[in-house]
Amino acid sequence: MSGLEYGAIGNASISALVSGTGEIAWACLPRVDGDPVFCSLLRERGGAADFGYFAIDLDGFVRAEQAYVPHTAILCTRLYDADGGALEIVDFAPRFRQFGRLFCPGQLVRMVRPLSGSPKARVLLRPAADYGRLRPETTAGSNHVRYVGGESVLRLNTDCSITAILEEIPFVVRDPFAMILGPDETLQGSVSEVAHRFHAQTADYWRDWVRGLSIPFEWQEEIIRAAITLKLAAYDDTGAIVAAPTTSLPEAAGSGRNWDYRYCWLRDAYFVVNALNRLNVTRTMERYLGYIINVAARGGGALQPVYRVSGRPEMDERMVGTLPGYRGMGPVRVGNQAALQVQNDVYGSAVLAATHAFFDRRLGSIGNEGLFRQIEPLGERAFAVHDQPDAGLWELRESARVHTFSGVMCWVACDRLAKIASRLGLQARARHWRERAGRIHSLVCERAWNAKLGTFTAAFGGASLDASLLLLAELGFVRADDPRFAGTVAAVERDLKRGDFVYRYTEPDDFGAPANSFIVCTFWYIDAIAALGRGDEARRLFEATLARRNRLGLLSEHIDPASGELWGNFPQTYSMVGMINCATRLSIPWDQAY
């Protein structure tokens, strides 16, 4: 049992989580970082007066089945009763092209139909406002219900009985019906016709999108699901990419490590666009490049680690007392203090993302000297801070060190700027950035290599390790056949691996020693041992990690190595990225497959 048996639906404007029995337990409207209209993920359904969910309860319920419509973000849930009755719920957010542009409104569509017998159900549409504090007031018309009291007014358009919805009266589902929940706007057309048209066009959109993917020969279904999940993490309007659509799912039981991930970390977003680029998804990358260029232009060379999806920097962290938390494990946080932290690796992440614009000829806007001049201040900043203490990529809250990964990413910023300058024929600038990259490289090798232990260490002059060291070859800082890389992988294996899983670090931090494994670290380890020629071992471990996904193929941020239970915000982009990168490396090439 994964623990997080939810399906994710969305359309790159909004996202929602649907439980195994068809309850929409989490959805923020009108934007992914907005007020949760449905929040039973963080406050389990209680008594008759409880609210914050959208359920279709079947009388005499005995079991459920759930699966995605193949190669789409459309989720199908089937509920069965004890008397042979059954009904089907199809959930999705519309996404398709019309009038020459993408149509992806802040709407959730639920289509319900009987499958067998005489299923008797009750529709419980109980939105919340102000993080579960308020239940909106309702007004009704002949074919709609309005919910007034949140950030925006919601309207449900339906061809189901309005009385049955308002009074939550059980009824026998004899005919199909549809429910469209979204902005307070009049629906153009009958509910049934619109829902079925949206369904068909959304299914066509996702299938066409999947046809354009360049995927490995092996693990195709797994990678398609991962790619769709990453696409849902994008916010099309600005190009931002959120780390996860949820807040405050704890990293481990009772750990207090509950964070709001509904924002765009520049580090995470780079990994996402890089993975999607490997699968031939360029539009998401182009949109993100626009986002990061705008963010960098406003910052004058200085970058926060994380921004709102709008690109705004403010996100004060606070706790809300109206939601007890996942399984009652609070606190529930809104906003993220990481925005105030110094994380010096962010400059390398930003330059890495922008580098695609200069080398990838598929992109509509190819990088030029003007863009290069715009991003050079990021390199200047990277050089200035490469040997300065920071919170690091693991966002330590009460301590600062000169983290090796941050130094390496500052080297990355300068190294890639040198390559870009050379590509543009700016030889003087190329020499400038090569010289700065060389100075950082020498310092990192001098200060972060521990000859006694035979490994690079997590911080300059230290003796402890963290899993980011597994990325040194992937980033080009050392070659995979460099003995120092092999020594570092061996040291990580010895100190951070527990069973099949790798921890990000094991020493205590502000909240004590980490209890669970950060999933992407295991994927980094798999990539590293594959690069060292241990392909059979890497494949076995990759298969074992894939087996830990939930029944719909999704992963969260953390996993309990002993039980296999998933923890942390969900679905987590980092984890899905790791899956894609490993599959791409390990798969049999297409020309050798048959």
C-alpha positions as CSV (number, residue, x, y, z in Angstrom):
1,M,0.0,0.0,0.0
2,S,1.5,3.3,-1.1
3,G,-0.5,5.5,1.4
4,L,-1.2,8.1,-1.3
5,E,-3.6,6.3,-3.5
6,Y,-4.8,9.3,-5.4
7,G,-5.0,10.1,-9.1
8,A,-4.0,13.5,-10.4
9,I,-6.0,15.3,-13.0
10,G,-5.5,18.8,-14.4
11,N,-4.9,20.9,-17.5
12,A,-1.8,23.1,-16.8
13,S,-4.1,25.7,-15.2
14,I,-5.6,23.8,-12.3
15,S,-5.0,20.4,-10.6
16,A,-7.0,18.1,-8.5
17,L,-6.5,14.8,-6.6
18,V,-9.2,12.1,-6.7
19,S,-9.3,9.3,-4.2
20,G,-9.7,5.7,-5.1
21,T,-13.5,5.9,-4.4
22,G,-13.9,9.0,-6.6
23,E,-13.8,11.8,-4.0
24,I,-12.1,15.0,-5.1
25,A,-10.1,15.5,-2.0
26,W,-7.8,18.4,-3.2
27,A,-8.2,21.2,-5.7
28,C,-7.1,24.8,-5.6
29,L,-9.1,27.3,-7.7
30,P,-8.8,29.5,-9.6
31,R,-5.0,28.7,-9.6
32,V,-2.8,25.9,-8.4
33,D,-1.4,28.0,-5.6
34,G,-4.8,29.4,-4.6
35,D,-7.3,28.6,-1.9
36,P,-8.2,24.9,-1.8
37,V,-11.9,24.5,-2.8
38,F,-11.6,20.9,-1.8
39,C,-9.3,20.0,1.1
40,S,-10.3,16.7,2.6
41,L,-6.8,15.6,1.8
42,L,-5.8,17.6,4.9
43,R,-9.0,17.2,6.9
44,E,-10.6,13.8,6.5
45,R,-14.4,13.7,6.1
46,G,-16.1,13.8,9.4
47,G,-19.7,14.4,10.5
48,A,-22.7,15.6,8.6
49,A,-21.6,19.3,8.8
50,D,-18.1,18.7,7.4
51,F,-17.2,20.2,4.0
52,G,-14.3,20.6,1.6
53,Y,-14.9,17.7,-0.8
54,F,-16.8,16.5,-3.8
55,A,-18.0,13.0,-3.5
56,I,-20.4,10.6,-5.1
57,D,-21.3,8.1,-2.4
58,L,-22.8,4.8,-3.6
59,D,-25.3,3.1,-1.3
60,G,-24.1,-0.4,-0.3
61,F,-20.6,0.3,-1.7
62,V,-18.3,-2.7,-1.6
63,R,-15.4,-2.1,-3.9
64,A,-13.9,0.3,-6.5
65,E,-11.8,0.2,-9.6
66,Q,-9.8,3.1,-11.0
67,A,-7.6,3.7,-14.0
68,Y,-6.6,6.5,-16.3
69,V,-8.0,6.5,-19.8
70,P,-4.9,5.3,-21.6
71,H,-2.5,8.1,-22.6
72,T,-4.6,10.9,-21.1
73,A,-5.1,12.8,-17.9
74,I,-8.7,11.6,-17.7
75,L,-9.4,9.4,-14.7
76,C,-12.2,6.7,-14.6
77,T,-13.5,5.4,-11.3
78,R,-16.0,2.6,-11.1
79,L,-18.0,1.9,-7.9
80,Y,-19.8,-1.3,-7.1
81,D,-22.5,-2.1,-4.6
82,A,-23.5,-5.3,-2.8
83,D,-26.5,-5.9,-5.1
84,G,-24.7,-5.9,-8.4
85,G,-25.2,-2.2,-9.1
86,A,-22.3,-0.2,-10.5
87,L,-21.7,3.3,-11.8
88,E,-18.8,5.0,-13.5
89,I,-17.3,8.5,-12.7
90,V,-15.1,10.1,-15.4
91,D,-13.0,13.1,-14.1
92,F,-10.9,15.6,-16.1
93,A,-10.1,19.2,-16.6
94,P,-10.6,20.4,-20.2
95,R,-7.6,20.9,-22.4
96,F,-7.7,21.2,-26.1
97,R,-7.1,23.5,-29.0
98,Q,-9.9,25.7,-30.3
99,F,-10.0,29.0,-32.3
100,G,-6.2,28.6,-32.8
101,R,-5.3,28.6,-29.2
102,L,-5.3,26.3,-26.2
103,F,-8.5,26.1,-24.1
104,C,-7.7,25.1,-20.6
105,P,-10.2,26.8,-18.2
106,G,-10.3,26.5,-14.5
107,Q,-13.0,23.8,-14.7
108,L,-13.5,20.3,-13.4
109,V,-15.8,18.0,-15.3
110,R,-17.4,14.9,-13.8
111,M,-19.4,12.5,-16.0
112,V,-21.5,9.8,-14.2
113,R,-23.3,6.9,-15.8
114,P,-24.8,3.7,-14.6
115,L,-23.1,0.5,-15.6
116,S,-25.3,-2.2,-14.1
117,G,-28.2,-2.9,-11.8
118,S,-29.8,0.1,-10.0
119,P,-27.0,2.0,-8.3
120,K,-28.3,4.5,-5.7
121,A,-26.0,7.4,-5.1
122,R,-25.8,10.7,-3.3
123,V,-23.9,13.7,-4.7
124,L,-22.0,15.6,-1.9
125,L,-20.6,18.8,-3.4
126,R,-19.3,20.8,-0.4
127,P,-16.6,23.3,-1.3
128,A,-14.6,25.2,1.2
129,A,-13.0,28.6,1.4
130,D,-10.2,30.3,3.3
131,Y,-8.3,27.0,3.8
132,G,-11.2,25.1,5.2
133,R,-12.5,27.8,7.5
134,L,-15.7,28.7,5.6
135,R,-18.4,26.9,3.7
136,P,-19.7,29.1,0.9
137,E,-23.3,30.1,0.6
138,T,-25.3,28.7,-2.2
139,T,-27.8,30.1,-4.7
140,A,-29.4,28.1,-7.4
141,G,-31.1,28.3,-10.8
142,S,-32.9,25.8,-13.0
143,N,-29.6,24.1,-14.1
144,H,-26.9,25.5,-11.9
145,V,-25.8,26.1,-8.3
146,R,-23.5,29.0,-7.3
147,Y,-21.1,28.8,-4.4
148,V,-20.4,32.3,-3.0
149,G,-17.8,33.1,-0.4
150,G,-14.3,32.1,-1.6
151,E,-11.6,33.9,-3.7
152,S,-14.1,33.6,-6.6
153,V,-17.6,32.5,-7.1
154,L,-18.0,28.9,-8.4
155,R,-20.8,27.7,-10.6
156,L,-21.9,24.1,-11.0
157,N,-23.7,23.5,-14.3
158,T,-25.4,20.1,-14.4
159,D,-28.2,18.1,-15.9
160,C,-28.6,16.2,-12.6
161,S,-31.5,17.2,-10.3
162,I,-30.6,20.5,-8.6
163,T,-32.7,19.5,-5.6
164,A,-30.8,16.3,-5.2
165,I,-27.5,18.2,-5.1
166,L,-28.7,21.0,-2.8
167,E,-30.4,18.7,-0.4
168,E,-28.0,15.8,-0.9
169,I,-30.8,13.3,-1.5
170,P,-29.9,9.8,-2.6
171,F,-31.3,8.8,-6.0
172,V,-31.2,5.9,-8.4
173,V,-28.8,6.6,-11.2
174,R,-30.8,5.5,-14.2
175,D,-29.4,7.9,-16.8
176,P,-26.0,9.5,-17.4
177,F,-25.5,13.0,-16.1
178,A,-22.7,15.5,-16.0
179,M,-21.4,18.2,-13.7
180,I,-19.1,21.1,-14.7
181,L,-17.6,23.1,-11.9
182,G,-15.8,26.3,-12.6
183,P,-16.0,30.1,-12.9
184,D,-19.4,31.8,-12.5
185,E,-20.1,31.9,-16.2
186,T,-23.1,30.8,-18.2
187,L,-22.4,27.6,-20.1
188,Q,-22.7,27.8,-23.8
189,G,-24.8,24.8,-24.8
190,S,-26.4,21.9,-22.9
191,V,-24.5,20.4,-20.0
192,S,-24.4,17.0,-21.6
193,E,-23.4,18.1,-25.0
194,V,-20.6,20.4,-23.6
195,A,-19.3,17.7,-21.2
196,H,-19.1,15.0,-24.0
197,R,-17.5,17.4,-26.4
198,F,-14.9,18.5,-23.8
199,H,-14.3,14.9,-23.0
200,A,-13.7,13.9,-26.6
201,Q,-11.5,16.9,-27.4
202,T,-9.5,16.5,-24.2
203,A,-8.9,12.8,-24.9
204,D,-7.8,13.7,-28.5
205,Y,-5.5,16.4,-27.2
206,W,-3.6,14.1,-24.8
207,R,-3.3,11.3,-27.3
208,D,-1.9,13.6,-29.9
209,W,0.5,15.0,-27.3
210,V,1.7,11.5,-26.4
211,R,2.2,10.6,-30.0
212,G,4.8,13.4,-30.2
213,L,6.9,12.0,-27.4
214,S,10.2,10.4,-28.0
215,I,10.2,7.6,-25.5
216,P,12.5,4.7,-24.7
217,F,11.6,1.3,-25.9
218,E,11.2,-0.2,-22.4
219,W,8.9,1.1,-19.7
220,Q,6.8,3.0,-22.2
221,E,3.6,3.2,-20.2
222,E,5.4,4.2,-17.1
223,I,7.2,7.0,-18.9
224,I,4.1,8.2,-20.7
225,R,2.3,8.5,-17.3
226,A,5.3,10.3,-15.9
227,A,5.5,12.7,-18.8
228,I,1.7,13.6,-18.5
229,T,2.2,14.2,-14.8
230,L,5.0,16.6,-15.4
231,K,3.0,18.4,-18.0
232,L,0.2,18.9,-15.4
233,A,2.8,20.6,-13.2
234,A,3.3,23.4,-15.7
235,Y,1.2,26.6,-15.4
236,D,0.7,27.5,-19.0
237,D,-0.2,31.2,-18.5
238,T,3.2,32.2,-17.2
239,G,5.5,29.2,-18.0
240,A,6.1,28.4,-14.3
241,I,6.4,24.8,-13.2
242,V,5.3,23.8,-9.6
243,A,7.1,21.2,-7.5
244,A,3.8,19.6,-6.6
245,P,0.2,20.7,-6.5
246,T,-0.2,20.1,-2.8
247,T,0.9,21.6,0.5
248,S,1.8,20.0,3.9
249,L,1.8,16.3,3.1
250,P,4.5,15.3,5.7
251,E,7.8,13.8,4.6
252,A,7.4,11.2,7.4
253,A,4.8,10.4,10.0
254,G,4.6,13.1,12.7
255,S,7.8,14.7,11.4
256,G,6.7,18.3,11.2
257,R,8.4,18.4,7.8
258,N,5.3,19.8,6.1
259,W,5.9,22.3,3.3
260,D,3.9,24.1,0.7
261,Y,5.2,23.0,-2.7
262,R,2.7,24.8,-5.0
263,Y,5.4,27.2,-6.3
264,C,8.1,27.3,-8.9
265,W,11.6,26.3,-7.6
266,L,14.1,27.2,-10.3
267,R,16.1,24.1,-9.5
268,D,13.2,21.7,-9.7
269,A,11.8,23.4,-12.8
270,Y,15.2,23.0,-14.6
271,F,15.1,19.3,-14.0
272,V,11.6,19.0,-15.3
273,V,12.2,20.9,-18.5
274,N,15.4,18.9,-19.1
275,A,13.6,15.6,-18.7
276,L,10.7,16.7,-20.9
277,N,13.2,17.9,-23.5
278,R,14.6,14.4,-23.6
279,L,11.1,13.3,-24.6
280,N,10.8,15.9,-27.3
281,V,8.5,18.2,-25.3
282,T,9.7,21.7,-26.3
283,R,6.8,24.0,-25.8
284,T,6.9,23.6,-22.0
285,M,10.6,24.4,-22.1
286,E,10.0,27.5,-24.2
287,R,7.3,28.8,-21.8
288,Y,9.6,28.2,-18.8
289,L,12.5,30.0,-20.5
290,G,10.2,33.0,-20.8
291,Y,9.3,32.7,-17.2
292,I,12.8,32.5,-15.9
293,I,14.1,35.3,-18.2
294,N,11.4,37.6,-16.8
295,V,12.2,36.6,-13.2
296,A,15.9,37.2,-13.8
297,A,15.3,40.6,-15.4
298,R,13.3,41.8,-12.3
299,G,16.0,40.5,-9.9
300,G,19.0,42.4,-11.3
301,G,21.1,39.3,-11.2
302,A,20.1,38.1,-7.7
303,L,17.7,35.2,-7.6
304,Q,15.4,33.6,-5.0
305,P,15.3,29.8,-5.0
306,V,11.5,29.9,-5.5
307,Y,8.8,32.1,-6.9
308,R,5.0,32.2,-7.2
309,V,3.6,30.9,-10.5
310,S,3.0,34.5,-11.4
311,G,6.7,35.2,-11.0
312,R,6.1,37.4,-8.0
313,P,8.7,36.8,-5.2
314,E,6.5,37.3,-2.1
315,M,5.3,34.1,-0.4
316,D,5.3,34.6,3.4
317,E,5.0,31.3,5.2
318,R,2.3,30.9,7.8
319,M,0.4,28.1,9.5
320,V,-3.3,27.7,9.3
321,G,-5.2,26.2,12.1
322,T,-8.4,25.4,10.2
323,L,-7.0,22.2,8.6
324,P,-5.5,19.5,11.0
325,G,-3.3,18.0,8.2
326,Y,-2.9,14.7,6.4
327,R,-4.1,12.0,8.8
328,G,-4.2,14.7,11.4
329,M,-0.4,15.3,11.1
330,G,-0.1,19.1,11.1
331,P,1.0,21.7,10.8
332,V,-0.5,22.9,7.5
333,R,1.6,25.6,6.0
334,V,0.8,28.2,3.3
335,G,3.7,29.9,1.6
336,N,7.3,28.9,1.9
337,Q,10.2,30.4,3.9
338,A,12.6,29.0,1.3
339,A,11.9,32.1,-0.7
340,L,13.9,34.1,1.9
341,Q,16.9,31.6,1.9
342,V,20.2,32.0,0.2
343,Q,20.6,28.9,-2.1
344,N,23.6,29.6,-4.4
345,D,23.0,26.7,-6.7
346,V,20.0,28.5,-8.2
347,Y,22.2,30.5,-10.6
348,G,23.5,27.3,-12.2
349,S,19.9,26.1,-12.5
350,A,18.8,29.3,-14.3
351,V,21.7,29.3,-16.7
352,L,21.3,25.6,-17.5
353,A,17.6,26.2,-18.4
354,A,18.5,29.2,-20.6
355,T,21.3,27.2,-22.3
356,H,18.7,25.2,-24.3
357,A,17.7,28.4,-26.1
358,F,21.2,28.7,-27.7
359,F,21.7,25.0,-28.7
360,D,18.3,23.5,-29.4
361,R,17.3,24.4,-33.0
362,R,13.7,23.1,-32.5
363,L,12.9,26.1,-30.4
364,G,11.0,28.9,-32.0
365,S,13.1,31.6,-30.4
366,I,16.8,30.9,-30.7
367,G,19.1,32.5,-28.2
368,N,21.1,35.5,-29.4
369,E,23.6,38.0,-28.1
370,G,20.9,40.0,-26.5
371,L,19.7,37.1,-24.4
372,F,23.2,36.2,-23.6
373,R,23.8,39.7,-22.2
374,Q,20.6,39.3,-20.1
375,I,21.8,36.2,-18.4
376,E,25.5,37.1,-17.9
377,P,24.6,38.8,-14.6
378,L,23.6,35.4,-13.3
379,G,27.1,34.2,-14.0
380,E,28.6,37.2,-12.3
381,R,26.5,36.5,-9.2
382,A,27.4,32.8,-9.3
383,F,31.1,33.7,-9.3
384,A,30.6,36.1,-6.5
385,V,29.0,33.6,-4.2
386,H,30.6,30.2,-5.2
387,D,32.5,30.0,-2.0
388,Q,29.9,31.5,0.3
389,P,27.8,29.6,2.9
390,D,24.1,29.0,2.1
391,A,21.2,26.8,3.0
392,G,21.9,24.4,0.1
393,L,19.6,22.5,-2.1
394,W,18.1,20.7,0.9
395,E,17.0,24.1,2.4
396,L,18.5,23.8,5.9
397,R,16.7,26.3,8.0
398,E,19.0,26.9,10.9
399,S,22.4,26.3,9.6
400,A,24.6,27.5,6.7
401,R,27.7,25.9,5.1
402,V,29.6,26.2,1.9
403,H,27.8,23.4,0.1
404,T,29.6,21.5,-2.5
405,F,26.6,21.2,-4.8
406,S,26.1,25.0,-4.7
407,G,29.7,25.5,-5.6
408,V,29.4,23.0,-8.5
409,M,26.3,24.7,-9.8
410,C,28.1,28.1,-9.7
411,W,30.7,26.4,-11.8
412,V,28.0,25.2,-14.1
413,A,26.7,28.7,-14.6
414,C,30.1,30.0,-15.7
415,D,31.0,26.9,-17.7
416,R,27.7,27.1,-19.7
417,L,28.1,30.8,-20.3
418,A,31.5,30.1,-21.8
419,K,30.0,27.5,-24.1
420,I,27.2,29.9,-25.1
421,A,29.7,32.7,-25.8
422,S,31.7,30.4,-27.9
423,R,28.6,29.3,-29.8
424,L,27.8,33.0,-30.5
425,G,31.4,33.7,-31.6
426,L,32.1,36.0,-28.6
427,Q,35.6,34.7,-28.0
428,A,36.5,37.3,-25.4
429,R,33.5,36.5,-23.3
430,A,34.1,32.8,-23.7
431,R,37.7,33.2,-22.4
432,H,36.3,35.3,-19.5
433,W,33.8,32.7,-18.4
434,R,36.2,29.7,-19.0
435,E,38.7,31.4,-16.6
436,R,36.0,31.9,-14.0
437,A,34.8,28.4,-14.3
438,G,38.3,27.1,-14.0
439,R,38.9,29.0,-10.8
440,I,35.7,27.6,-9.2
441,H,36.5,24.1,-10.4
442,S,39.9,24.2,-8.8
443,L,38.5,25.5,-5.5
444,V,35.8,22.9,-5.3
445,C,38.3,20.1,-6.0
446,E,40.6,21.5,-3.3
447,R,38.1,22.2,-0.6
448,A,35.4,19.5,-1.2
449,W,37.6,16.5,-2.0
450,N,38.4,14.5,1.2
451,A,41.4,12.4,0.3
452,K,41.3,10.5,3.6
453,L,37.7,9.3,2.9
454,G,38.2,9.1,-0.9
455,T,35.1,11.1,-1.7
456,F,33.7,14.5,-2.4
457,T,31.9,15.7,0.7
458,A,28.6,17.6,1.1
459,A,30.4,20.8,2.3
460,F,33.8,22.4,1.9
461,G,36.2,20.9,4.5
462,G,33.6,18.5,5.8
463,A,33.3,14.7,6.2
464,S,29.6,14.1,5.7
465,L,27.8,13.3,2.5
466,D,24.7,14.2,0.7
467,A,23.1,12.6,-2.4
468,S,23.5,15.6,-4.6
469,L,27.2,14.4,-5.1
470,L,25.8,11.7,-7.3
471,L,25.1,14.4,-9.9
472,L,28.7,15.4,-10.4
473,A,29.2,13.4,-13.6
474,E,25.7,14.2,-14.9
475,L,26.5,17.9,-14.6
476,G,29.9,17.5,-16.3
477,F,31.9,18.5,-13.3
478,V,33.9,15.2,-13.4
479,R,33.9,12.4,-15.9
480,A,32.1,9.2,-15.1
481,D,35.4,7.4,-15.4
482,D,37.2,9.7,-12.9
483,P,38.2,7.6,-9.9
484,R,37.0,10.4,-7.6
485,F,33.5,9.9,-8.9
486,A,33.6,6.2,-8.3
487,G,34.9,6.8,-4.8
488,T,32.1,9.3,-4.2
489,V,29.4,6.8,-5.4
490,A,30.9,4.1,-3.2
491,A,30.9,6.5,-0.2
492,V,27.2,7.4,-0.8
493,E,26.4,3.8,-1.1
494,R,28.0,3.0,2.2
495,D,26.7,6.0,4.2
496,L,23.3,6.9,2.6
497,K,21.8,3.7,1.2
498,R,19.3,1.8,3.2
499,G,18.1,-1.3,1.5
500,D,17.0,-0.3,-2.0
501,F,16.7,3.4,-1.2
502,V,19.1,6.3,-0.9
503,Y,18.7,9.1,1.6
504,R,19.5,12.7,0.8
505,Y,21.5,12.8,4.0
506,T,21.4,11.0,7.3
507,E,22.9,13.5,9.8
508,P,20.3,15.3,12.0
509,D,19.1,18.7,10.8
510,D,16.7,21.2,12.2
511,F,14.0,18.6,12.6
512,G,16.2,15.6,13.6
513,A,17.5,12.8,11.4
514,P,15.4,12.2,8.2
515,A,13.1,9.2,8.7
516,N,12.3,8.5,5.0
517,S,14.2,8.4,1.7
518,F,13.9,11.2,-0.8
519,I,12.8,9.2,-3.9
520,V,14.8,11.1,-6.5
521,C,18.0,10.3,-4.7
522,T,17.6,6.6,-5.5
523,F,17.1,7.5,-9.2
524,W,20.3,9.6,-9.0
525,Y,22.1,6.6,-7.6
526,I,20.7,4.3,-10.3
527,D,22.0,6.8,-13.0
528,A,25.4,6.9,-11.3
529,I,26.0,3.2,-11.1
530,A,24.8,2.8,-14.7
531,A,27.4,5.4,-15.7
532,L,30.0,3.3,-13.8
533,G,29.1,0.2,-15.9
534,R,26.9,-1.5,-13.4
535,G,24.0,-1.8,-15.8
536,D,22.4,-5.0,-14.5
537,E,22.4,-3.8,-10.9
538,A,20.9,-0.5,-12.1
539,R,18.1,-2.2,-14.0
540,R,17.2,-4.4,-11.0
541,L,17.0,-1.4,-8.7
542,F,15.1,0.7,-11.2
543,E,12.4,-2.1,-11.5
544,A,12.2,-2.3,-7.7
545,T,11.7,1.4,-7.4
546,L,9.0,1.5,-10.2
547,A,7.2,-1.2,-8.2
548,R,6.8,1.4,-5.4
549,R,4.6,3.7,-7.4
550,N,0.9,3.9,-6.4
551,R,-1.6,1.9,-8.4
552,L,-2.0,4.7,-10.9
553,G,1.8,5.0,-11.6
554,L,2.5,8.1,-9.5
555,L,5.1,8.9,-6.9
556,S,5.4,11.4,-4.0
557,E,8.5,13.0,-2.7
558,H,9.5,10.5,0.0
559,I,9.2,6.8,0.8
560,D,9.4,4.7,3.9
561,P,12.1,2.1,2.9
562,A,10.7,-0.5,5.3
563,S,7.1,-0.4,4.4
564,G,7.2,1.2,0.9
565,E,4.6,3.7,1.9
566,L,4.7,7.0,0.0
567,W,5.0,10.3,2.0
568,G,5.5,14.0,1.1
569,N,3.8,16.2,-1.4
570,F,2.2,14.5,-4.3
571,P,2.7,13.9,-7.2
572,Q,6.3,15.1,-6.9
573,T,7.9,16.4,-10.1
574,Y,11.4,15.5,-8.9
575,S,10.4,11.8,-8.6
576,M,8.8,11.6,-12.0
577,V,11.8,13.3,-13.5
578,G,14.1,10.7,-12.0
579,M,12.0,7.9,-13.4
580,I,12.2,9.4,-16.9
581,N,15.9,10.0,-16.8
582,C,16.7,6.4,-15.6
583,A,14.4,4.8,-18.2
584,T,16.1,6.9,-20.9
585,R,19.5,5.8,-19.8
586,L,18.7,2.1,-19.1
587,S,16.3,1.1,-21.9
588,I,17.4,-1.1,-24.8
589,P,17.8,1.2,-27.9
590,W,15.0,1.0,-30.4
591,D,17.2,-0.3,-33.2
592,Q,18.3,-3.3,-31.0
593,A,14.8,-4.1,-29.6
594,Y,13.5,-6.4,-32.4
